[in-house]
Amino acid sequence: MKTCAEEIRNFLAITLGIWNVSVTLTDLLKRVGDSTEENHHVLELGNHSNFATTPSSFPFVLSFHNLSYNVKVKSKMALHKCLRRGTKDDEFPSDNNMKVLLNDISGEAREGEIMAVLGASCSGKSTLIDALADRISRDSLKGNVTLNGEVLESKLLKVISAYVMQDDLLFPMLTVEETLMFSAEFRLPRTLSKSKKKARVQALIDQLGLRNAAKTVIGDEGHRGVSGGERRRISIGIDIIHDPIPSYRILSILDRLIILSRGHTVFTSSPSSLQQFFAEFGNPIPENENRIEFVLDFIRELEGTPNGTKNLMEFNKTWQREKTSATSRNNFYNGSKPSLKDAISVSVSRGKLASGATNIDLNLSSSNVPKFANPFWVDMVVIAKRSMFNSTRMPELFGMRFGVVVVTGIILATIFWKLDDSPKGVQERLGFFAFAMSTTFYTCAEAIPVFLQERYIFMRETAYNAYHRSSYVLSHAIISLPSILVLSLAFAVTTYWSVGLAGGESGFFFFLMFMVASFWAGSSFVTFLSGVIYNVMIAYTVVVAILAYFVLFSGYFISRDRIPPYWIWFHYMSLVKYPFQGVLQNEFSDPNKCFVKGVQIFDVSPLRVVPEPLKIKLLQNMSKVLGMNITSSTCLTIGTDILKQSGVNDLNKWTCFWMTIGLGFFFRILFYFALLIGSKNKR
């Protein structure tokens, strides 16, 4: 049997304003955090009327009325389990192609209160939370959500509220203190001094009960770190670092409950009303039973019956009407109802809303609310710094990639050791360059999991405009450059002189430049794909396949002149074409260097086994036929001839270099648009 803690792990905590109460955020979060540990202690929900309260003078009331949300599905075969309704056992049938996730849900959360949304799996809890957090398109969501009677603009909602996601998505190698500090750098304005930001972080660490773990890394499967409960509190801390209208002290563990069943409300009131409600329904809760577990088990049993929870839903409506008419609702505040503008103004004057307190315009229109706390370049620096912190504490990742590049370079150096300038040497150089360039791109595949691991962190942080997406893309590109330079230098040093490539120091420099350009383009391409494909295995499969096509059309296996016209477009799209063509031109650009002399012309034909004197006689006969004197020392092929034969003379080496660099920028831009489109954080 599932415990209550398992059912309420993703409960919605809406705390509006500051109350002078004896229960602190630390007390609450410790109890909630402890419930996520492996033992899953039951969190008993009861009446907390013994806590003294003193409401603030300008309270907030978050109200939601008649929220309904349907999704269109194509076939039952493709449905997620949460969408498999509308079958013969569904007590609330819907249109064949429309599935009901929320149906006429109403309620409110008042200042200083916590509301918990409970229900079995697929009851609509996450959907309701997303609706309240403006994570469902308003074109799709029916009903309305208001604060003090006024509809909230999306940008204002992101400034005054916090949304803690279900999963604890954190960078594993940052400490608790560093994690919260980086969040402060994103969410708090640049005008706030560093010392004040640090003070805010230290205060929050104390409030969350994380002082003993402040210097401990978050950890993951391979690195020991904080406990599960502490991870939960850290996630909450990240989202309230900017001091939103929910914060600090809380009236009680729970003040209101909404229990859902398949998108419908079956109970909405205070936890203390559970006994009375189910007694009047005819199914009283036994004295020694945990109330929440009993209720959720009872609802699950009803969901398995032909009539489902329809009777319970109808009874809840009737019970709510009778309760409202029997005792008029107490006003939550005395005097006239304050406007949302006045309430927010008072909160700002009390030091709330740190992320926008310095420049928020209380006209409350979307255009007057600052979207980000800091300019994009500040965000870029903070993101880069955080990434460097996280990556430098996991050196094994870069070390593995560096080892692969060096080992590959050593293998190539020993196989292609000191190539000569004979016709066979020319063929071997072509093979070396083709393999070297393609290997460069394949080693970039390690970038696939990098963004996929950060993707949900990125979505959480950008959901409330912690930073610009452009800042993330630019910092992501910049922090990749040091590793690209190191890998390129390691490969070039390992292979260039060992293979015996031409050009001396200038040739080495240009070869190094093309290695940097290749790693840059390959990394950008793989990064773009990781922004489009969210599954690691699928991403690897697609990357390997596309890179194989790039190599095939690079011009090594079949020259440009021999590629069918209907495939020539892929030749020019190939990332491998440009660096491969560039290094070939760098290698064979010397007009005074000869690669085929006299009898060497037979070395690449079956006549290579013919004795030397016979080869000379063949040359003499060829001279007579061609009307020119060809001796054993006559140069027959120079570098430009090889380039022409290989079909790599359509672009010069500088054009190839800048094309490779440009393609890297092109895929970074595509990555930005992929993030822009794919991380809307709305259904």
N, C-alpha and C positions, 0 to 999 in steps of 0.2 A: 504493500500500500504506500502511495506517495504521502509524504509528510506535508504539512501546511507550508513549510519553508520552501519546498520544491515548487509549490503552486504559486507562491507570491514572490518568487525570486525576481520577477520583472515587474513588481508593483509600481504603480505610478505615484510618485510623491510630489504633490503640488503644495508648496508652502509659500504663503503669500504674506510678506512683511515680517517684522520683528515683534515678538511678544516677550514680556518679562516672565519667564517660566523657569521651573526648576529642572526640567529635562532638557539637556543640551543636545546639539547635533552629534557630539561625540558619543553620548549614551545611545542614541538611536542607531547610529551607523555601526557601532560595535555590535549591537544586537542583530541588526540586519546582516552585517558582514559575517558574523559568526554563523548565521543560518546558511551561508553558502559553503561552509566547510564540509568535509566529507561526511561527518556524522549527521548533518542536517538537523540541528536541534529545532524542535517545534517552537514557533513564535506565537505565544498565546496573545490573543487580541481581546481586550476587555474594555471596561469603562474606566476612564482615567479622569473622572470628575474631581478627584482630590487635588489636582494640580491647580494652583491659583493662576489666574490670568489677568493681564492688564492690556486690553487692546490698544493699538495705536490709534491716533485720531483720524487718520485717513486710510481706512481699510480698503482691501481689494477683494473682489469677488469674481472668480473665473466661472463663467456659466457656459454650458453647451446644451443646445436644444435640438431635439429631433434629428440627430445625426444618423444619416443612412449612407451606406456605401456598397455598391454592387460592382462586380467585375465580370467582364465578358470572357467566356472560355470557349474554346473551339471544340474540344472533345473530352469525354470523360477519361479516356486513356491517358491524357497529358496532364490531368489535374494533380496538384499537390494535395496531400491528405486534408489540409485545411479547407480546400475548396470542394471536396467531394460531398456536396449536398444536393438536394433536389431529387434524390432517389426515392424509392418507394417508402423508405423508413424515415424520410425527412418530414418532420411535422410542420415545416414552414416552406412549402414548395415555392419555387420561383420560376421565371421563364426558363425555357430549355437552355438558352445560351447565357443566362445571367445568374450569377451566384451571389447571395446576400452575405456580406461580411459584417455589416452593421445595420440594424433596423430600428430606427426611431429611438436612439439612445439620448437620454437627457440627464442632467445633473449639474452640480456646482461644487466648487471647492473654495472655501473661504480663507481669509487671511489667518495665518498661524495654524492651519489645519493640515493634516495629511489624509489624502484619499488613497485607498488601495483598490485596484481593479483586479478582481479574482475571477477564476474560471478554469475549466479544464482546458486541455490542449485544443487549439483551434476554436476557442470560444469567441475570439475577437478582441482579446486584451491588447495585443500589439497594434492592431488596426486602430483601436480607439485612441491609444497613446499617440500614434502617428497623426491621427486627425487633430488632436488637441495641439500637437507640436507643429502644425502646418506642414506636415510631410505627405499630405495627400492633395493632389491638384484640386483646386476649388471648383473646377468644372465638373469633377467626378463626385465630390462630396456634397451631399444635401444637408440642410440644416445650417446652424451658425454657431460660432464660438465667440464669446464677447468677454471683455474685462471691464467691470463696472458699467456694463450696458453698452459699451462701444466696441465695434468690430476692430480687431487688431490688424494692422498692416504687417506683412511678413517681415520687413526689415526691422520694425520696432519690436516685434516679438522676439527676434534673435538677440536684441540688445538687453531686454528686461527679463529674460527667462533662461533656464538651463535645461538641457535634455541629456540625461545619462543613458547611454545605449545599453542594451542587454548584455553584450559581451564586453569583457575587460580588455580593450585593445590598447596595448601599451608597448613602447620600445623596450625590449628585454634587458638591454645592457645599460640603461640609464638608472640612476638611483632615484628613490622616491623624491628627494629634494630637487634633483635636476629635472625630473619629469614635471613637477609643479612649477618650477622656475621657468621652464620653456613655455609652459602654458600661460604663465603670467606675461612673458615677453610678447606672446601673440595677442592676448586678450586685453591687456592693460595699455593705455595710451603712451606714446613716446614722451609726452610731457610729464609723466610720472617718473620721479627719479628712481635710479637703480636701487637705492637703499630702501625706498618705500615699497618697491616691488618685492624685495627680499623680506621686508617686514610682513607684508601681506602673506607671503608663502609660509613664513615661520608661524604666523598666527594660525593659518589654516592647518598646518601640520599638527599643531596642538589641539585644535578643535576637532580634528578627525581622529585623534588618538594614534598618530603615526610617529611620535617623537622617537621611539626606540628603533624604528625601521627607517629613519630619515636617510641614513647613509647606506642603506642596503639596495642593491640592484633589484630591479623588478623580477628578472629571471625568466627562464623558459624551460623547455624539456631538458636541455643540456646544461643549464646553469641554475644553481640553487638561488632562490630569491625570496620574496615576501610570500606570505600566506594568501590563501584565496580570499579571506575576509578583508585583508589589507589591500589587495588588488581592487576589490570593489570600492573601498573607501577612496583609493587613489583616483579611480575613474570618476567618482562623484566630485572629488576635489578639483579635477581638471575642468569640469564643466561649471563649477561655481566660483572659480578663481576670480572672475570679474565682478563678484559680489552682486549677483542679480537680485531682483525683488524676492525670490525665494532664498533664504539663507539663515545661518546662525542658530537661533533658538526655535524650538518647535513645541507646540502645545502638548502633544501626547504622542504615543506610538501610532495610533490610528484614530481618526475622528469619523471618517465616513468609509463605507464600503459600497462598491458597485460589483455585483456578481453577474457575470455574463454566461450565456449558454447559446452557442451557435449564432452569435451576433445579436442576441436579444437580451434585454435586462430582465433578470428574475429576482433581483433584490437590490434596493438602494436605500440605505439609511445608516445609522450609526451601528457599530459592532454590538452595542448593548441591546439593540432591538432584535437581534437574531433569535433569542429564546422566544420572545412574544410572537414574532412573525411566523415561525415554523410551528409554534403551538396552535395558533389560530388557523394555520393551513391544514392542521390535522396530523402533523408529523413532528411532535415535540422532540427537542434535543435532550437525550439522557443526561443526567446530572454529572456523571463521571466521564463523559465524552469530551474530547476537544471539539469545540463548536465549529471551527472552520473546517477541520478534516471531516466531521460528520456531514456538514452541509455540502461540501464538494463531492463527497462519496454519494450522497443522496441524489444530487443533480446528475452525476454520471449514470446512476441507475435509471433515473427518469429518461435520460437521453437514449437509453437502450430500449425503451418501450415504444409501442406504436404511436402513442399520442405525444411522446416526448415531454418537454417541459412547457407545453402550451398552457396547461392549467395553472402552473406556477407563475408563468408570465402574466396571465390574466388576473390572478389573485394579487400579484404585486401592484398592478395598476389600481385595483379596487382599494387595496390596503393603503396605498399612498394618498388616494383621494379622501378616504375616511380620516386618515391621520391629519391631513391638511385642514379639513373642515372642522375637526374636533378641537384642535388647538392651533390658533393662528401662529404663524411663524414669527419668532422673536426677531426684531430688527437687529442686524449685526452691528449696527452703529447708531448712535444717537444723533439727532439733528438731520439736516438735509443731506442727501446723498452727494458725495463729492464726485466731481468729474474725474475721468481718467487722467486728464492733464494735471489737475490739482494733486491727485494722489501720487503721480510719478514725480511731480515737482517737490513734494515733501520728502519722498524717498531719496531724491538726489541731494536735497539739502542736508539729509542725515548721513550723507557719505556713501549712499548706495550707488549701484550702477557704475562701478569704477571704470568700465571700459568706455563709457560714453559721457561721464559726468562733466567732462571739460568742454564738450562741444555739442551736446545733444540739444536739438531745437524742439521744444515741447509743443510745437504746432501739431505734432503727431502725424503729419502727412509723410508718406513714404519718401518723398524727395528731400525732406528735412532731417532725416535720420542718417547719421554716418554709417556707412556699410562696414567699414573696417576701422579697427582701433589705430592702425599704423600704416604708413605708406608702404608700397610694395617692396622697396629696397630694404627697409628694416625687416620686413617679414622674410625676405630672401636670406639675409644674413643670419637670422635666428634659425631658420630651417637648415641652412648649411651647417651651422655650428652644432645643432642637435644631431644631424646625420653623422658628422665627424665623430662626435662623442660616442654614438652607438656603434659605429663601424670599427673605430680604433680599439674598442674593447672586445671585438671579435676578430682578431687578426687572422684567425685560421681561414676565414672566408677568402680574403685577398691572398693569403699565403698559398692556398690551394690553387687559385687561378695563376698566380705567379709561377708556381712549380710546374703547372701544365705547360705554360708558355716556354719556360726554360728547357724543360725536358724535350718538348717538341723541337725547339731550336737546336739542341744538342744532337738529336736523332738526325735532323736534316743536315746538320754540319758534317756529321760522320758519314752519312750516305753520299752526299754530294761534295765530298772533300776535294778541294783544289781542282775545280773543273778546268779543262784546257779549252783552247779556242778552235778545236776541231769540229767537223760537222756533228759528231756524236756529242761533243761538249755543248754545242748549240741546242740540240734536242734536250739534253739533260738540264740546261739552264731554264728552258721553257717549262719543263716539268717541275723544277724547283719553285719557280715563281707562281705557277698555277696552284701548287699545293700550299705554299706559304700564304698566299693571299686568301685562299678559301679557309685555311685553318684559322687565320686571324678572325674571320667572321664567325666561325663556329664556336670559338672560345668566348665570344660575346654572349652566347646563349645563357651564361650564368646570371645575366641581368634579369632574366625572366622572373624568378621568385622575389627579387628585391622589391619591386613595386607591388607585386601581388601580396606580399606580407604587410606592406604599409597601406594597402588600398583602403581597408576599412577604417584605419586610423585617419587617413586623409579624408574620407567621407564624413567621419564624425567631426573632424576639426573644421572642415569647410561648410558643414551644415549650418553652423552658426557664425560663419564668416570670421573664423579665427585668423585667416590670412588669405591673400590673393592666390588663385590658382596659377597665375603667371609667375608669382614668386616661387611656388613649388617647382614648376617646370624649369625655371632658370637656375635655381639653386641645385636641383637634381642634375642638371647638365654641368654646372661648374664643378661640383664636388667629384664628378666622374673624371675630370681632366688629369689630376695627379696620378691616379692609377693607370690611365691610358698612357701617359708619358713614361711611367716606369716600365710598363709591360712592353711598349714599343722599343724603348732603349735596350731592354734585356734581350728581346728577340733579335734586334739588329746587330748588337754586339756579338751575340752568340753565332750568328750565321754569316754576316757580310764577308769578313776576311777569311773565315774558314772555308767557305764555298769558293772564294776567289772571284768575287764580283768585280766589275770594272768601274773605273771612275775615281779611285782614290778617295781622298777626304770629302771632296765635293759630291762624289757619287754616294758615299756613305750618308752624308747629310740628307741628300734627296731621298734615299731609300728609307731613312728614318722618318722623314716627313710623310712619306706614303704609308708607313706603318701606323703613325699617329692618326692620319686621315682615315685609314681603314678601320682601326679600332673605334674611332669616333662615329663613323657612319654605321658600323655594325652595332655598337651600343645603342645608338639612337633608334635604329630600326627595331631592335629587340624591345627597347623600352616602349616604343609606340605599340607594338603588338601586345605587350603586357597590359597596356591601358585599354585594349579592345577585348582581349580574351581573358576571362577571369579564372579559368581552370588551368592549373600548372601543367598537367599532362597534355591537355589539348594544345596549350601554348607551345610546349616543347615540340610536339608533333608538327604543328604548323610552321614553326621556325625552321626546323630541320628540312622540311619539304621545300619551303620557299628558297632557302639558301642553296639547296641542291639544284634548283632551277636556275638560280643566279650563276652558279658555277658552270652549269651546262651551256648557258648562253653567253658566257664571258668572252668567248673567242678562242679558247684553248682547244677544246674538243672539236669544234668546227669553226672555221674562220668566218668573219663577217660576210665575205663575198659568197659563201656557200650556204648561208642560212636562208631558208625559204622566205619569200616576201611577207607571207602572213604571220611569221614569227619574228620579223626583224624588230618590231616594237619592244619585244621582251629583251632583246639584246641591249637596247639603249636604256632599259629600266634596270638592268642587272647591276647590283652594287659592286660585284666583283670585276666587271668590265673595266671600270675606270682606273682603279689602282693596278690591276694586272697590265693594262695597256701602258700606264705611266712608268712602271718599273722596267718594262721591256724597252721603252724608249730611252730610259736612263742607262740601261745596260748596253744597248746597241747604237748609241748616238755618235760614237767616234768614227768619222769618215775615213780615217787612216788605218783603222784596224781591220785586218783581213781574217775571215773565218773559213774560207775554202780556197786552197791553193792547188793548182795543177791536178795531180792524180787524186787529191782528196775528194774530188768531185764524185769518185766512184765509191766512197766510203759509206754512202747511204743507199747503195744499190747492191744487187747480187754480184756485181763485178768486183766487190771489195776483196773477194777471195782470189782474184786473178793475180798472178805474179807481177811484181813491179815492172820488169821490162816490157811485159805485154801492155800494161797500163800506159807506159810512155808511148808505145807504138799507136795505141788507140788515140792518145792526145794528138799525135802527129797527123793521123788521118782526119781527126776532127778539125785541126788547123787548116788542112787543105780544103776541106768541104766548106768551112766558114770563111776562108780567105783571111785568116789572122794567125799570128804565131802564138800558140799556147804551149808554155813549157811547164815543168814541174814546180816552178816558183811563181807562175802567173797567178795573180789574185783574181778569183772568179766570183766571190761573194763577199760583200761588206755588210755592215750593220743595217743600212737602209734597205738592202735587198731582203734581209731576214724580216724586217718590220713589214715590208710590202707583201712578202709571201704569207705572213701570219695575219694579214688584214688588220693591223693595229696602227695604221698611219693616217686615219681619218681625223684624229685629234692630237695636238701636241701634248707633251707631258704636263705643262702648266695648266692647260685646260682640263686635263684629267684630274689633276690635283684639286683644283677649285670645284670641279663637279663632285668629287668625293666629299669634300667639306660641305658643299651646298646641300647634298643629299642628307647629310647628317642634320643640318638645320631644318631641312624640310620635314624629316620624320619627327623632330622635336616639336615643330609647329603642329603636326598631326596629333602628336601626343597631347598637346594642350587642348585641342578641340575634342579629342576623345574624353579627356577629363571633364571638359565643359558640358559635353552632352551626356556622358555616362555617370556623372555624380550629381544629378539634380536633387538627390535625397528626397524625392517625392514619388509617390505611386502614380 
